[in-house]
Amino acid sequence: MESNSESKVNRKTMWLLFLVSTIATVGLLVFNPTWFWVPLPFMLTYLVYAMDVV
């Protein structure tokens, strides 16, 4: 079992990684739409972890 403070830090990290991968996805969608799908799995994975659905 994780302690409550470790869980909060982990969720904050996951939200940060989700934000970074979302920015990367949008950036690729704007500048090179052919490759926007490359960071898409990372974005969705970090969203699931950040929401603590797993």
PDB file of N, CA, C and O in Angstrom:
ATOM      1  N   MET A   1       0.826  -1.193   0.000  1.00  0.00           N
ATOM      2  CA  MET A   1       0.000   0.000   0.000  1.00  0.00           C
ATOM      3  C   MET A   1       0.865   1.250   0.000  1.00  0.00           C
ATOM      4  O   MET A   1       1.858   1.336   0.722  1.00  0.00           O
ATOM      5  N   GLU A   2       0.476   2.204  -0.812  1.00  0.00           N
ATOM      6  CA  GLU A   2       1.180   3.485  -0.812  1.00  0.00           C
ATOM      7  C   GLU A   2       0.605   4.372   0.279  1.00  0.00           C
ATOM      8  O   GLU A   2      -0.572   4.287   0.628  1.00  0.00           O
ATOM      9  N   SER A   3       1.458   5.211   0.798  1.00  0.00           N
ATOM     10  CA  SER A   3       0.935   6.185   1.745  1.00  0.00           C
ATOM     11  C   SER A   3       0.211   7.284   0.975  1.00  0.00           C
ATOM     12  O   SER A   3       0.384   7.424  -0.236  1.00  0.00           O
ATOM     13  N   ASN A   4      -0.578   8.040   1.670  1.00  0.00           N
ATOM     14  CA  ASN A   4      -1.389   9.072   1.036  1.00  0.00           C
ATOM     15  C   ASN A   4      -0.521  10.149   0.381  1.00  0.00           C
ATOM     16  O   ASN A   4      -0.844  10.616  -0.711  1.00  0.00           O
ATOM     17  N   SER A   5       0.576  10.549   1.033  1.00  0.00           N
ATOM     18  CA  SER A   5       1.432  11.588   0.458  1.00  0.00           C
ATOM     19  C   SER A   5       2.147  11.100  -0.796  1.00  0.00           C
ATOM     20  O   SER A   5       2.331  11.872  -1.737  1.00  0.00           O
ATOM     21  N   GLU A   6       2.553   9.829  -0.827  1.00  0.00           N
ATOM     22  CA  GLU A   6       3.188   9.290  -2.028  1.00  0.00           C
ATOM     23  C   GLU A   6       2.191   9.245  -3.183  1.00  0.00           C
ATOM     24  O   GLU A   6       2.548   9.517  -4.330  1.00  0.00           O
ATOM     25  N   SER A   7       0.971   8.910  -2.885  1.00  0.00           N
ATOM     26  CA  SER A   7      -0.064   8.849  -3.914  1.00  0.00           C
ATOM     27  C   SER A   7      -0.326  10.232  -4.496  1.00  0.00           C
ATOM     28  O   SER A   7      -0.508  10.363  -5.707  1.00  0.00           O
ATOM     29  N   LYS A   8      -0.349  11.271  -3.652  1.00  0.00           N
ATOM     30  CA  LYS A   8      -0.576  12.626  -4.130  1.00  0.00           C
ATOM     31  C   LYS A   8       0.573  13.093  -5.023  1.00  0.00           C
ATOM     32  O   LYS A   8       0.345  13.731  -6.051  1.00  0.00           O
ATOM     33  N   VAL A   9       1.801  12.775  -4.632  1.00  0.00           N
ATOM     34  CA  VAL A   9       2.960  13.161  -5.435  1.00  0.00           C
ATOM     35  C   VAL A   9       2.921  12.425  -6.766  1.00  0.00           C
ATOM     36  O   VAL A   9       3.196  13.012  -7.812  1.00  0.00           O
ATOM     37  N   ASN A  10       2.583  11.151  -6.728  1.00  0.00           N
ATOM     38  CA  ASN A  10       2.522  10.363  -7.947  1.00  0.00           C
ATOM     39  C   ASN A  10       1.436  10.913  -8.880  1.00  0.00           C
ATOM     40  O   ASN A  10       1.654  11.009 -10.088  1.00  0.00           O
ATOM     41  N   ARG A  11       0.284  11.269  -8.337  1.00  0.00           N
ATOM     42  CA  ARG A  11      -0.798  11.815  -9.167  1.00  0.00           C
ATOM     43  C   ARG A  11      -0.402  13.171  -9.743  1.00  0.00           C
ATOM     44  O   ARG A  11      -0.734  13.471 -10.890  1.00  0.00           O
ATOM     45  N   LYS A  12       0.300  13.992  -8.970  1.00  0.00           N
ATOM     46  CA  LYS A  12       0.754  15.286  -9.495  1.00  0.00           C
ATOM     47  C   LYS A  12       1.735  15.081 -10.641  1.00  0.00           C
ATOM     48  O   LYS A  12       1.694  15.796 -11.643  1.00  0.00           O
ATOM     49  N   THR A  13       2.605  14.111 -10.488  1.00  0.00           N
ATOM     50  CA  THR A  13       3.569  13.799 -11.544  1.00  0.00           C
ATOM     51  C   THR A  13       2.839  13.310 -12.793  1.00  0.00           C
ATOM     52  O   THR A  13       3.184  13.697 -13.909  1.00  0.00           O
ATOM     53  N   MET A  14       1.842  12.468 -12.606  1.00  0.00           N
ATOM     54  CA  MET A  14       1.090  11.954 -13.750  1.00  0.00           C
ATOM     55  C   MET A  14       0.311  13.068 -14.454  1.00  0.00           C
ATOM     56  O   MET A  14       0.217  13.076 -15.681  1.00  0.00           O
ATOM     57  N   TRP A  15      -0.248  14.011 -13.682  1.00  0.00           N
ATOM     58  CA  TRP A  15      -0.938  15.144 -14.312  1.00  0.00           C
ATOM     59  C   TRP A  15       0.051  15.998 -15.100  1.00  0.00           C
ATOM     60  O   TRP A  15      -0.269  16.493 -16.180  1.00  0.00           O
ATOM     61  N   LEU A  16       1.250  16.165 -14.556  1.00  0.00           N
ATOM     62  CA  LEU A  16       2.271  16.937 -15.267  1.00  0.00           C
ATOM     63  C   LEU A  16       2.681  16.238 -16.564  1.00  0.00           C
ATOM     64  O   LEU A  16       2.808  16.880 -17.606  1.00  0.00           O
ATOM     65  N   LEU A  17       2.886  14.936 -16.498  1.00  0.00           N
ATOM     66  CA  LEU A  17       3.242  14.181 -17.697  1.00  0.00           C
ATOM     67  C   LEU A  17       2.105  14.192 -18.716  1.00  0.00           C
ATOM     68  O   LEU A  17       2.347  14.245 -19.922  1.00  0.00           O
ATOM     69  N   PHE A  18       0.868  14.141 -18.232  1.00  0.00           N
ATOM     70  CA  PHE A  18      -0.284  14.245 -19.132  1.00  0.00           C
ATOM     71  C   PHE A  18      -0.285  15.599 -19.837  1.00  0.00           C
ATOM     72  O   PHE A  18      -0.519  15.679 -21.043  1.00  0.00           O
ATOM     73  N   LEU A  19      -0.025  16.649 -19.086  1.00  0.00           N
ATOM     74  CA  LEU A  19      -0.006  17.987 -19.672  1.00  0.00           C
ATOM     75  C   LEU A  19       1.092  18.119 -20.724  1.00  0.00           C
ATOM     76  O   LEU A  19       0.858  18.671 -21.800  1.00  0.00           O
ATOM     77  N   VAL A  20       2.273  17.622 -20.421  1.00  0.00           N
ATOM     78  CA  VAL A  20       3.394  17.687 -21.362  1.00  0.00           C
ATOM     79  C   VAL A  20       3.084  16.890 -22.634  1.00  0.00           C
ATOM     80  O   VAL A  20       3.338  17.362 -23.742  1.00  0.00           O
ATOM     81  N   SER A  21       2.539  15.690 -22.472  1.00  0.00           N
ATOM     82  CA  SER A  21       2.232  14.885 -23.654  1.00  0.00           C
ATOM     83  C   SER A  21       1.064  15.469 -24.449  1.00  0.00           C
ATOM     84  O   SER A  21       1.005  15.307 -25.667  1.00  0.00           O
ATOM     85  N   THR A  22       0.136  16.147 -23.771  1.00  0.00           N
ATOM     86  CA  THR A  22      -0.950  16.828 -24.483  1.00  0.00           C
ATOM     87  C   THR A  22      -0.404  17.984 -25.310  1.00  0.00           C
ATOM     88  O   THR A  22      -0.818  18.187 -26.451  1.00  0.00           O
ATOM     89  N   ILE A  23       0.521  18.734 -24.738  1.00  0.00           N
ATOM     90  CA  ILE A  23       1.155  19.825 -25.480  1.00  0.00           C
ATOM     91  C   ILE A  23       1.921  19.275 -26.679  1.00  0.00           C
ATOM     92  O   ILE A  23       1.886  19.862 -27.760  1.00  0.00           O
ATOM     93  N   ALA A  24       2.608  18.159 -26.495  1.00  0.00           N
ATOM     94  CA  ALA A  24       3.332  17.540 -27.606  1.00  0.00           C
ATOM     95  C   ALA A  24       2.366  17.071 -28.698  1.00  0.00           C
ATOM     96  O   ALA A  24       2.645  17.225 -29.887  1.00  0.00           O
ATOM     97  N   THR A  25       1.241  16.504 -28.292  1.00  0.00           N
ATOM     98  CA  THR A  25       0.256  16.034 -29.260  1.00  0.00           C
ATOM     99  C   THR A  25      -0.332  17.198 -30.055  1.00  0.00           C
ATOM    100  O   THR A  25      -0.442  17.126 -31.279  1.00  0.00           O
ATOM    101  N   VAL A  26      -0.703  18.257 -29.366  1.00  0.00           N
ATOM    102  CA  VAL A  26      -1.264  19.427 -30.043  1.00  0.00           C
ATOM    103  C   VAL A  26      -0.211  20.083 -30.933  1.00  0.00           C
ATOM    104  O   VAL A  26      -0.519  20.523 -32.040  1.00  0.00           O
ATOM    105  N   GLY A  27       1.029  20.148 -30.450  1.00  0.00           N
ATOM    106  CA  GLY A  27       2.102  20.720 -31.255  1.00  0.00           C
ATOM    107  C   GLY A  27       2.332  19.944 -32.537  1.00  0.00           C
ATOM    108  O   GLY A  27       2.497  20.528 -33.608  1.00  0.00           O
ATOM    109  N   LEU A  28       2.341  18.632 -32.421  1.00  0.00           N
ATOM    110  CA  LEU A  28       2.501  17.829 -33.634  1.00  0.00           C
ATOM    111  C   LEU A  28       1.281  17.942 -34.532  1.00  0.00           C
ATOM    112  O   LEU A  28       1.410  17.909 -35.755  1.00  0.00           O
ATOM    113  N   LEU A  29       0.108  18.074 -33.948  1.00  0.00           N
ATOM    114  CA  LEU A  29      -1.103  18.231 -34.755  1.00  0.00           C
ATOM    115  C   LEU A  29      -1.067  19.532 -35.550  1.00  0.00           C
ATOM    116  O   LEU A  29      -1.571  19.591 -36.672  1.00  0.00           O
ATOM    117  N   VAL A  30      -0.479  20.563 -34.977  1.00  0.00           N
ATOM    118  CA  VAL A  30      -0.398  21.861 -35.659  1.00  0.00           C
ATOM    119  C   VAL A  30       0.719  21.863 -36.705  1.00  0.00           C
ATOM    120  O   VAL A  30       0.511  22.301 -37.836  1.00  0.00           O
ATOM    121  N   PHE A  31       1.911  21.369 -36.326  1.00  0.00           N
ATOM    122  CA  PHE A  31       3.075  21.505 -37.197  1.00  0.00           C
ATOM    123  C   PHE A  31       3.313  20.326 -38.134  1.00  0.00           C
ATOM    124  O   PHE A  31       3.840  20.503 -39.232  1.00  0.00           O
ATOM    125  N   ASN A  32       2.931  19.128 -37.710  1.00  0.00           N
ATOM    126  CA  ASN A  32       3.130  17.952 -38.548  1.00  0.00           C
ATOM    127  C   ASN A  32       2.002  16.953 -38.275  1.00  0.00           C
ATOM    128  O   ASN A  32       2.197  15.981 -37.545  1.00  0.00           O
ATOM    129  N   PRO A  33       0.826  17.192 -38.859  1.00  0.00           N
ATOM    130  CA  PRO A  33      -0.352  16.394 -38.528  1.00  0.00           C
ATOM    131  C   PRO A  33      -0.220  14.901 -38.817  1.00  0.00           C
ATOM    132  O   PRO A  33      -0.961  14.097 -38.251  1.00  0.00           O
ATOM    133  N   THR A  34       0.695  14.525 -39.670  1.00  0.00           N
ATOM    134  CA  THR A  34       0.871  13.112 -39.972  1.00  0.00           C
ATOM    135  C   THR A  34       1.356  12.325 -38.757  1.00  0.00           C
ATOM    136  O   THR A  34       1.057  11.138 -38.630  1.00  0.00           O
ATOM    137  N   TRP A  35       2.101  12.976 -37.862  1.00  0.00           N
ATOM    138  CA  TRP A  35       2.725  12.291 -36.733  1.00  0.00           C
ATOM    139  C   TRP A  35       2.071  12.584 -35.386  1.00  0.00           C
ATOM    140  O   TRP A  35       2.647  12.265 -34.346  1.00  0.00           O
ATOM    141  N   PHE A  36       0.879  13.186 -35.381  1.00  0.00           N
ATOM    142  CA  PHE A  36       0.277  13.546 -34.101  1.00  0.00           C
ATOM    143  C   PHE A  36      -0.065  12.326 -33.255  1.00  0.00           C
ATOM    144  O   PHE A  36      -0.160  12.441 -32.033  1.00  0.00           O
ATOM    145  N   TRP A  37      -0.251  11.175 -33.863  1.00  0.00           N
ATOM    146  CA  TRP A  37      -0.648   9.969 -33.143  1.00  0.00           C
ATOM    147  C   TRP A  37       0.488   9.371 -32.320  1.00  0.00           C
ATOM    148  O   TRP A  37       0.236   8.525 -31.462  1.00  0.00           O
ATOM    149  N   VAL A  38       1.725   9.786 -32.556  1.00  0.00           N
ATOM    150  CA  VAL A  38       2.868   9.193 -31.848  1.00  0.00           C
ATOM    151  C   VAL A  38       2.787   9.435 -30.328  1.00  0.00           C
ATOM    152  O   VAL A  38       2.945   8.474 -29.574  1.00  0.00           O
ATOM    153  N   PRO A  39       2.550  10.661 -29.840  1.00  0.00           N
ATOM    154  CA  PRO A  39       2.445  10.840 -28.378  1.00  0.00           C
ATOM    155  C   PRO A  39       1.054  10.534 -27.818  1.00  0.00           C
ATOM    156  O   PRO A  39       0.848  10.626 -26.608  1.00  0.00           O
ATOM    157  N   LEU A  40       0.105  10.175 -28.672  1.00  0.00           N
ATOM    158  CA  LEU A  40      -1.263   9.934 -28.232  1.00  0.00           C
ATOM    159  C   LEU A  40      -1.375   8.816 -27.181  1.00  0.00           C
ATOM    160  O   LEU A  40      -2.089   9.007 -26.196  1.00  0.00           O
ATOM    161  N   PRO A  41      -0.714   7.675 -27.336  1.00  0.00           N
ATOM    162  CA  PRO A  41      -0.799   6.643 -26.293  1.00  0.00           C
ATOM    163  C   PRO A  41      -0.242   7.108 -24.944  1.00  0.00           C
ATOM    164  O   PRO A  41      -0.765   6.734 -23.894  1.00  0.00           O
ATOM    165  N   PHE A  42       0.811   7.916 -24.972  1.00  0.00           N
ATOM    166  CA  PHE A  42       1.368   8.434 -23.728  1.00  0.00           C
ATOM    167  C   PHE A  42       0.376   9.367 -23.041  1.00  0.00           C
ATOM    168  O   PHE A  42       0.181   9.303 -21.828  1.00  0.00           O
ATOM    169  N   MET A  43      -0.246  10.232 -23.838  1.00  0.00           N
ATOM    170  CA  MET A  43      -1.205  11.177 -23.287  1.00  0.00           C
ATOM    171  C   MET A  43      -2.359  10.437 -22.612  1.00  0.00           C
ATOM    172  O   MET A  43      -2.744  10.775 -21.493  1.00  0.00           O
ATOM    173  N   LEU A  44      -2.905   9.438 -23.282  1.00  0.00           N
ATOM    174  CA  LEU A  44      -4.042   8.713 -22.727  1.00  0.00           C
ATOM    175  C   LEU A  44      -3.644   7.848 -21.530  1.00  0.00           C
ATOM    176  O   LEU A  44      -4.413   7.717 -20.577  1.00  0.00           O
ATOM    177  N   THR A  45      -2.468   7.268 -21.574  1.00  0.00           N
ATOM    178  CA  THR A  45      -1.996   6.467 -20.441  1.00  0.00           C
ATOM    179  C   THR A  45      -1.804   7.328 -19.207  1.00  0.00           C
ATOM    180  O   THR A  45      -2.239   6.946 -18.120  1.00  0.00           O
ATOM    181  N   TYR A  46      -1.160   8.490 -19.348  1.00  0.00           N
ATOM    182  CA  TYR A  46      -0.952   9.368 -18.203  1.00  0.00           C
ATOM    183  C   TYR A  46      -2.270   9.941 -17.690  1.00  0.00           C
ATOM    184  O   TYR A  46      -2.398  10.214 -16.496  1.00  0.00           O
ATOM    185  N   LEU A  47      -3.247  10.125 -18.568  1.00  0.00           N
ATOM    186  CA  LEU A  47      -4.558  10.585 -18.118  1.00  0.00           C
ATOM    187  C   LEU A  47      -5.217   9.537 -17.226  1.00  0.00           C
ATOM    188  O   LEU A  47      -5.782   9.869 -16.183  1.00  0.00           O
ATOM    189  N   VAL A  48      -5.144   8.287 -17.634  1.00  0.00           N
ATOM    190  CA  VAL A  48      -5.729   7.213 -16.828  1.00  0.00           C
ATOM    191  C   VAL A  48      -5.045   7.101 -15.482  1.00  0.00           C
ATOM    192  O   VAL A  48      -5.715   6.952 -14.460  1.00  0.00           O
ATOM    193  N   TYR A  49      -3.715   7.169 -15.461  1.00  0.00           N
ATOM    194  CA  TYR A  49      -2.988   7.096 -14.199  1.00  0.00           C
ATOM    195  C   TYR A  49      -3.273   8.315 -13.315  1.00  0.00           C
ATOM    196  O   TYR A  49      -3.401   8.176 -12.098  1.00  0.00           O
ATOM    197  N   ALA A  50      -3.372   9.502 -13.911  1.00  0.00           N
ATOM    198  CA  ALA A  50      -3.622  10.713 -13.141  1.00  0.00           C
ATOM    199  C   ALA A  50      -5.006  10.700 -12.517  1.00  0.00           C
ATOM    200  O   ALA A  50      -5.199  11.200 -11.408  1.00  0.00           O
ATOM    201  N   MET A  51      -5.971  10.127 -13.227  1.00  0.00           N
ATOM    202  CA  MET A  51      -7.329  10.031 -12.686  1.00  0.00           C
ATOM    203  C   MET A  51      -7.465   8.881 -11.701  1.00  0.00           C
ATOM    204  O   MET A  51      -8.508   8.720 -11.067  1.00  0.00           O
ATOM    205  N   ASP A  52      -6.418   8.089 -11.575  1.00  0.00           N
ATOM    206  CA  ASP A  52      -6.369   6.945 -10.657  1.00  0.00           C
ATOM    207  C   ASP A  52      -7.464   5.920 -10.971  1.00  0.00           C
ATOM    208  O   ASP A  52      -8.134   5.398 -10.080  1.00  0.00           O
ATOM    209  N   VAL A  53      -7.616   5.657 -12.258  1.00  0.00           N
ATOM    210  CA  VAL A  53      -8.616   4.696 -12.709  1.00  0.00           C
ATOM    211  C   VAL A  53      -8.087   3.259 -12.614  1.00  0.00           C
ATOM    212  O   VAL A  53      -8.861   2.315 -12.463  1.00  0.00           O
ATOM    213  N   VAL A  54      -6.807   3.111 -12.701  1.00  0.00           N
ATOM    214  CA  VAL A  54      -6.171   1.789 -12.704  1.00  0.00           C
ATOM    215  C   VAL A  54      -6.325   1.125 -11.362  1.00  0.00           C
ATOM    216  O   VAL A  54      -5.854   0.004 -11.170  1.00  0.00           O
TER     217      VAL A  54
END
